[in-house]
Amino acid sequence: MFTTGMKLMKKNNTDQACLNRIPNCMQSFDLIPDYPQKPIPEIYNNIFFNDNAFPHALRDYFYACSYKSYLPCGQTSDVVSYNALAKVLAKGARVINLDLFYTGFDAFDKNTKLIVGNVETVIINSLPIKKLTGLNKICNKYYDKDTCGEQCYLPYLEFDKCLQLIKELAWKQSSALLFLYLNLEFEPNQGLEYQAFSQINSIFRSKLMDKYYGFQRVPIGSAPYSQAKNKIIIITNRRPVNSFLNEITNSVMSAESIGIKLYTISIDKSYKDVDYYGESAVVSLMSTDKRKVIENTSQNMVAVIKTTMQNQENIYDVKKDIFNYNTDWNFSVGISMTFMNWQVYPDANDYFKKYMEKFKDGCMILKPQELRYIPKPPEDVYKRNKALDFNNIKVYGLNGFMDFQT
């Protein structure tokens, strides 16, 4: 069998794959413009309530979203880095995506530790199995930490260190809220989920939303921005089974969720296919009527993620497996969260550049009024006039003569 490991056995091939991989990958992050966050509108004049200080809800905004925020290069068998996470935060991302997995072979072992890692699905004995993937094992055969830096060949990132990094950087330049989207790559597990709760609660205790928004008891999109300012909102891809993590989880993001509805698209051929996405995929996923799409996105938070196909050529041709797409349609119909790969800038057709230009006033911006839902008071309920009610009567008949009694 011709494996990836066999490809990398020769030293010259290994140099191409491993040497200075993270520093080279990180150069594109520095090209992303630094856009200062302008003041975020918190209130507006709601004429239906005669209230000129009506609060904007979280569904009223667009958010700059980073997909797999901890990856500096590609997504196929690639490296992980704290530097990548730090850079997307510094560049203003307000939605961060981390994939949570575990160390060891058994997720239920008492010594298993929760981590942030790049996970792939492999088929073993006809069964799909998830496992950590990366270049650390292959590259470490040839290089030590002095060659390319301590973080170059890490097999995974420590979850608590990622959280600490987020706390240090997320609110340095902005008071905007931050969404932390945790993709739980393991089966429901009380122990691992409690670890997630414990670390989040320890580091973000003062930044968590009010308990009213816990347990996903209300759609997070309806929460006023004024109550989420300078806060962190915890999102998971499924409802946690651990009650502690469930309590601080503000929303579930999935295809079935009523919290944040997630639409996933797959593009696996060429950049030409990406350009066609804007007029096809979202419409077919959500509705054939643009007005119905806007009705949905104005009243609910909606997210779109473009999944990436595995491509082993990424090992030598770095970032070959990731690219962005034309997101004009997403913004024209009011999709709050469009996840993008921040590792590629500039990219083909300048799709990510155009995406970032939409956030030139900051990475959390108010939607145009025609894409926002304006609440109205309920219609008056009128009481009936009982004097106009019909009375029940009894009718008696005898030989053609009728006797009416009320």
C-alpha positions as CSV (number, residue, x, y, z in Angstrom):
1,M,0.0,0.0,0.0
2,F,1.4,3.4,-0.9
3,T,0.8,5.6,2.1
4,T,1.5,9.2,3.0
5,G,4.2,8.1,5.4
6,M,6.0,6.3,2.6
7,K,5.9,9.4,0.5
8,L,7.7,11.3,3.2
9,M,10.5,8.9,3.9
10,K,13.1,10.7,1.8
11,K,14.7,13.6,3.4
12,N,14.2,16.0,0.4
13,N,10.5,15.3,0.4
14,T,10.4,15.8,4.1
15,D,12.1,19.2,3.8
16,Q,9.4,20.2,1.3
17,A,6.6,19.2,3.6
18,C,8.0,20.1,7.0
19,L,10.7,22.7,7.0
20,N,9.4,26.1,8.1
21,R,5.8,25.0,7.3
22,I,4.1,27.2,9.9
23,P,6.1,30.4,9.3
24,N,5.5,30.1,5.6
25,C,1.8,29.5,6.1
26,M,1.4,32.4,8.6
27,Q,2.6,34.9,6.0
28,S,-0.8,35.2,4.4
29,F,-2.4,36.1,7.7
30,D,-0.2,39.2,7.8
31,L,-1.7,40.4,4.5
32,I,-5.2,40.6,5.9
33,P,-6.1,44.3,6.5
34,D,-6.6,45.6,10.0
35,Y,-10.0,47.1,10.2
36,P,-10.8,49.1,13.3
37,Q,-14.2,48.4,14.9
38,K,-16.4,51.4,14.7
39,P,-19.1,51.9,17.3
40,I,-21.8,49.2,17.1
41,P,-25.4,50.4,17.0
42,E,-27.2,49.0,20.0
43,I,-30.7,50.7,19.7
44,Y,-33.0,52.0,17.0
45,N,-36.4,53.7,16.7
46,N,-39.2,51.2,16.6
47,I,-42.2,53.0,15.3
48,F,-44.5,50.2,16.1
49,F,-43.8,50.5,19.8
50,N,-43.2,54.3,19.6
51,D,-39.8,53.5,21.2
52,N,-36.6,55.3,20.0
53,A,-34.4,53.1,22.2
54,F,-35.5,49.7,21.1
55,P,-32.6,47.2,21.4
56,H,-31.1,45.4,18.4
57,A,-31.1,41.6,18.7
58,L,-28.1,39.5,17.8
59,R,-29.8,38.3,14.7
60,D,-29.6,41.9,13.4
61,Y,-25.8,41.7,12.6
62,F,-23.3,40.1,10.3
63,Y,-20.3,38.5,12.0
64,A,-16.8,37.8,10.6
65,C,-16.4,34.0,11.0
66,S,-13.3,31.9,11.0
67,Y,-13.5,28.2,10.1
68,K,-11.1,25.8,11.9
69,S,-9.4,28.8,13.5
70,Y,-6.5,26.8,14.9
71,L,-5.1,25.6,11.5
72,P,-2.4,27.8,9.9
73,C,-2.1,25.7,6.7
74,G,-4.4,23.2,5.1
75,Q,-6.9,20.9,6.6
76,T,-5.7,17.5,5.3
77,S,-3.2,15.8,7.6
78,D,-1.8,19.2,8.6
79,V,-0.3,21.0,11.5
80,V,-2.0,23.0,14.3
81,S,-0.8,26.2,15.9
82,Y,-1.7,28.7,18.6
83,N,-0.3,31.4,16.3
84,A,-3.1,30.8,13.8
85,L,-5.7,31.3,16.5
86,A,-4.0,34.4,17.8
87,K,-3.8,35.9,14.3
88,V,-7.5,35.5,13.4
89,L,-8.4,37.0,16.8
90,A,-6.0,39.9,16.1
91,K,-7.6,40.4,12.7
92,G,-11.0,40.7,14.2
93,A,-12.8,37.4,13.9
94,R,-15.9,37.4,16.1
95,V,-16.8,33.7,15.6
96,I,-14.1,31.2,16.5
97,N,-14.3,27.5,15.6
98,L,-12.4,24.9,17.5
99,D,-12.6,21.1,17.0
100,L,-12.6,19.2,20.4
101,F,-11.3,15.7,20.6
102,Y,-9.4,13.6,23.2
103,T,-6.0,12.0,23.8
104,G,-5.5,8.3,23.9
105,F,-7.5,5.4,22.4
106,D,-10.5,5.4,24.7
107,A,-12.7,8.5,25.1
108,F,-14.1,7.0,28.4
109,D,-10.7,6.3,30.0
110,K,-10.4,8.2,33.3
111,N,-7.1,9.8,32.2
112,T,-8.4,10.9,28.9
113,K,-7.8,14.7,28.3
114,L,-9.9,17.1,26.2
115,I,-7.9,18.8,23.5
116,V,-8.2,20.9,20.3
117,G,-7.1,18.8,17.3
118,N,-7.4,18.2,13.6
119,V,-9.6,15.2,13.2
120,E,-10.3,13.0,10.2
121,T,-12.5,10.0,9.6
122,V,-10.9,6.7,8.5
123,I,-12.6,3.4,7.6
124,I,-11.4,0.5,9.8
125,N,-13.1,-2.9,9.4
126,S,-15.9,-1.1,7.4
127,L,-16.6,1.2,10.3
128,P,-15.9,5.0,10.2
129,I,-13.5,5.9,13.0
130,K,-12.4,9.4,14.0
131,K,-8.7,10.0,14.8
132,L,-6.3,12.8,15.2
133,T,-4.3,13.6,12.1
134,G,-1.2,15.7,11.4
135,L,2.4,15.8,10.2
136,N,4.0,15.7,13.7
137,K,4.9,12.0,13.7
138,I,6.5,12.1,10.3
139,C,8.2,15.4,10.6
140,N,9.6,14.7,14.1
141,K,11.6,11.8,12.7
142,Y,13.8,14.3,10.9
143,Y,13.7,17.5,12.9
144,D,13.8,18.6,16.5
145,K,12.3,21.7,18.2
146,D,15.3,23.8,17.4
147,T,14.8,23.3,13.7
148,C,11.4,24.8,13.1
149,G,10.1,25.9,16.5
150,E,8.3,24.4,19.4
151,Q,4.8,24.7,17.9
152,C,5.6,23.4,14.5
153,Y,4.9,19.7,15.2
154,L,2.4,19.8,18.0
155,P,0.0,16.9,17.7
156,Y,-2.8,19.0,19.3
157,L,-3.4,22.2,21.2
158,E,-4.3,22.4,24.9
159,F,-8.0,23.5,25.2
160,D,-7.3,25.7,28.2
161,K,-4.4,27.5,26.5
162,C,-6.7,28.2,23.6
163,L,-9.3,29.7,25.9
164,Q,-6.7,31.8,27.7
165,L,-5.5,33.1,24.3
166,I,-9.0,34.0,23.4
167,K,-9.5,35.9,26.6
168,E,-6.3,37.8,26.2
169,L,-6.9,38.9,22.6
170,A,-10.6,39.0,21.8
171,W,-11.5,42.2,23.5
172,K,-8.3,44.2,23.1
173,Q,-9.6,46.3,20.2
174,S,-13.4,45.8,20.4
175,S,-16.2,45.4,22.9
176,A,-18.2,43.2,20.4
177,L,-19.4,39.9,21.6
178,L,-17.5,36.7,20.6
179,F,-19.1,33.4,19.6
180,L,-17.1,30.3,20.5
181,Y,-18.3,27.4,18.3
182,L,-17.1,24.1,19.8
183,N,-17.4,21.2,17.3
184,L,-17.5,18.2,19.6
185,E,-15.8,15.5,17.5
186,F,-16.5,12.7,20.1
187,E,-19.6,10.8,21.0
188,P,-21.7,12.1,23.9
189,N,-19.4,11.8,26.9
190,Q,-20.0,13.1,30.4
191,G,-16.4,13.2,31.4
192,L,-15.0,15.1,28.4
193,E,-17.9,17.5,28.4
194,Y,-17.4,18.3,32.1
195,Q,-13.7,19.1,31.3
196,A,-15.0,21.6,28.7
197,F,-17.3,23.2,31.3
198,S,-14.7,23.3,34.0
199,Q,-12.1,25.0,31.8
200,I,-14.6,27.5,30.2
201,N,-16.1,28.4,33.5
202,S,-12.7,28.9,35.2
203,I,-11.4,31.2,32.4
204,F,-14.5,33.0,31.3
205,R,-16.6,33.1,34.5
206,S,-17.1,36.9,34.2
207,K,-17.6,36.8,30.5
208,L,-20.4,34.2,30.3
209,M,-23.9,35.2,29.3
210,D,-26.6,35.6,32.0
211,K,-28.0,32.2,33.2
212,Y,-31.3,33.1,31.5
213,Y,-29.6,32.2,28.2
214,G,-28.3,28.9,29.4
215,F,-29.6,25.5,28.5
216,Q,-30.6,27.0,25.0
217,R,-33.9,27.9,26.6
218,V,-34.4,30.8,24.2
219,P,-33.1,31.4,20.6
220,I,-29.8,33.2,21.1
221,G,-30.6,35.4,18.1
222,S,-33.4,37.1,19.9
223,A,-31.0,38.2,22.8
224,P,-30.4,42.0,22.9
225,Y,-26.9,43.0,21.9
226,S,-26.7,45.2,24.9
227,Q,-26.8,42.1,27.1
228,A,-24.1,40.3,25.1
229,K,-21.6,43.2,24.8
230,N,-18.1,42.2,25.9
231,K,-19.4,38.7,26.5
232,I,-18.6,35.2,25.1
233,I,-21.4,33.0,23.7
234,I,-20.9,29.3,23.8
235,I,-22.1,27.3,20.8
236,T,-21.9,23.5,20.3
237,N,-22.7,21.3,17.4
238,R,-25.1,19.1,19.5
239,R,-26.8,19.4,22.8
240,P,-24.4,18.5,25.6
241,V,-25.2,15.5,27.8
242,N,-23.3,16.9,30.7
243,S,-25.7,19.2,32.6
244,F,-22.9,21.7,33.6
245,L,-21.7,22.2,30.0
246,N,-25.4,22.3,28.9
247,E,-26.1,25.1,31.3
248,I,-23.4,27.4,29.9
249,T,-24.1,26.4,26.3
250,N,-26.2,29.2,24.8
251,S,-27.1,27.6,21.5
252,V,-26.7,24.5,19.3
253,M,-25.6,25.1,15.7
254,S,-26.7,22.2,13.5
255,A,-29.0,21.4,10.6
256,E,-31.8,20.5,13.0
257,S,-31.3,23.2,15.5
258,I,-33.9,25.9,16.3
259,G,-31.1,27.9,17.9
260,I,-28.7,28.6,15.0
261,K,-29.6,26.8,11.8
262,L,-26.6,25.5,10.0
263,Y,-26.5,24.9,6.2
264,T,-23.5,23.0,4.9
265,I,-22.3,23.0,1.3
266,S,-19.7,20.8,-0.3
267,I,-17.6,21.9,-3.3
268,D,-15.0,19.4,-4.4
269,K,-14.1,20.1,-8.0
270,S,-12.7,23.5,-8.9
271,Y,-12.9,27.2,-8.3
272,K,-15.4,27.6,-11.1
273,D,-18.0,25.6,-9.1
274,V,-17.6,28.0,-6.2
275,D,-18.7,30.9,-8.3
276,Y,-22.0,29.2,-9.1
277,Y,-22.7,28.6,-5.4
278,G,-24.1,32.0,-4.8
279,E,-27.1,31.5,-7.1
280,S,-27.8,27.9,-6.4
281,A,-26.8,26.1,-3.2
282,V,-28.2,28.4,-0.5
283,V,-31.4,28.9,-2.4
284,S,-32.0,25.2,-2.8
285,L,-31.0,24.5,0.8
286,M,-33.3,27.1,2.3
287,S,-36.0,28.1,-0.2
288,T,-36.7,28.8,-3.8
289,D,-38.2,32.2,-2.8
290,K,-35.7,34.8,-1.8
291,R,-38.4,36.6,0.3
292,K,-38.8,33.4,2.4
293,V,-35.0,33.2,2.8
294,I,-35.0,36.7,4.2
295,E,-38.0,36.0,6.4
296,N,-36.0,33.1,7.9
297,T,-32.7,34.9,8.3
298,S,-34.3,38.1,9.7
299,Q,-36.0,36.2,12.5
300,N,-33.4,33.6,13.2
301,M,-29.6,33.3,13.3
302,V,-28.4,31.3,10.3
303,A,-24.9,30.0,9.5
304,V,-23.3,28.5,6.4
305,I,-20.2,26.4,6.3
306,K,-18.4,25.1,3.2
307,T,-16.9,21.8,4.0
308,T,-13.5,20.9,2.6
309,M,-12.7,17.7,0.7
310,Q,-9.6,15.8,1.8
311,N,-6.7,16.2,-0.6
312,Q,-3.3,14.6,0.3
313,E,-1.6,16.9,-2.2
314,N,-1.9,19.5,0.5
315,I,1.1,17.9,2.2
316,Y,3.5,19.2,-0.5
317,D,1.3,21.8,-2.2
318,V,0.3,23.7,1.0
319,K,-3.3,24.9,1.3
320,K,-4.3,23.1,-1.9
321,D,-7.3,21.6,-0.1
322,I,-8.9,24.9,1.0
323,F,-10.4,27.8,-0.8
324,N,-13.2,30.3,-0.3
325,Y,-16.2,31.2,-2.4
326,N,-18.4,34.0,-3.5
327,T,-20.4,35.1,-0.5
328,D,-22.4,37.9,-2.1
329,W,-25.6,35.9,-1.9
330,N,-25.2,35.2,1.8
331,F,-25.0,38.9,2.5
332,S,-27.8,39.8,0.2
333,V,-30.2,37.5,2.1
334,G,-29.0,38.3,5.6
335,I,-27.1,35.2,6.7
336,S,-25.5,36.2,10.0
337,M,-22.6,33.7,10.0
338,T,-20.6,32.8,6.9
339,F,-17.6,30.8,7.9
340,M,-14.4,31.4,5.8
341,N,-10.9,30.0,5.6
342,W,-8.7,32.8,6.9
343,Q,-5.6,30.9,5.9
344,V,-5.8,32.0,2.2
345,Y,-5.3,35.7,1.6
346,P,-5.3,36.7,-1.1
347,D,-7.2,33.9,-2.7
348,A,-8.7,32.9,-6.1
349,N,-11.0,35.6,-7.4
350,D,-10.4,37.6,-4.3
351,Y,-13.4,36.0,-2.6
352,F,-12.0,36.3,0.9
353,K,-10.7,39.8,0.2
354,K,-14.2,40.9,-0.8
355,Y,-15.6,39.2,2.2
356,M,-13.3,41.1,4.5
357,E,-14.0,44.4,2.7
358,K,-17.6,44.0,3.8
359,F,-16.3,44.3,7.4
360,K,-14.3,47.4,6.8
361,D,-16.3,49.1,9.6
362,G,-15.6,46.3,12.0
363,C,-16.0,42.6,12.2
364,M,-19.5,42.9,13.6
365,I,-21.8,45.0,11.5
366,L,-25.5,45.9,11.4
367,K,-27.6,44.4,8.6
368,P,-29.5,46.8,6.3
369,Q,-33.0,47.5,7.6
370,E,-34.6,45.5,4.8
371,L,-32.9,42.3,6.2
372,R,-33.8,42.9,9.8
373,Y,-37.0,41.8,11.6
374,I,-38.8,44.7,13.3
375,P,-41.0,43.4,16.1
376,K,-44.5,44.7,16.3
377,P,-47.0,44.6,19.2
378,P,-49.6,41.9,19.0
379,E,-52.8,42.8,17.4
380,D,-55.6,43.9,19.6
381,V,-57.9,41.1,20.8
382,Y,-61.5,42.4,20.7
383,K,-64.1,41.1,23.2
384,R,-67.4,40.0,21.7
385,N,-70.6,41.9,22.5
386,K,-72.6,39.4,24.3
387,A,-75.8,41.3,23.6
388,L,-75.4,40.2,20.0
389,D,-75.0,36.6,20.8
390,F,-77.8,34.2,19.7
391,N,-79.6,32.5,22.6
392,N,-80.3,28.8,22.6
393,I,-84.0,28.1,22.3
394,K,-86.2,25.0,22.8
395,V,-88.9,24.2,20.2
396,Y,-92.0,22.0,21.0
397,G,-94.4,21.0,18.3
398,L,-98.0,19.5,18.5
399,N,-100.3,19.0,15.6
400,G,-98.6,21.7,13.5
401,F,-98.6,24.3,16.3
402,M,-95.1,25.3,17.6
403,D,-94.1,26.6,21.0
404,F,-90.8,28.5,21.1
405,Q,-89.2,28.9,24.5
406,T,-86.0,30.9,25.1
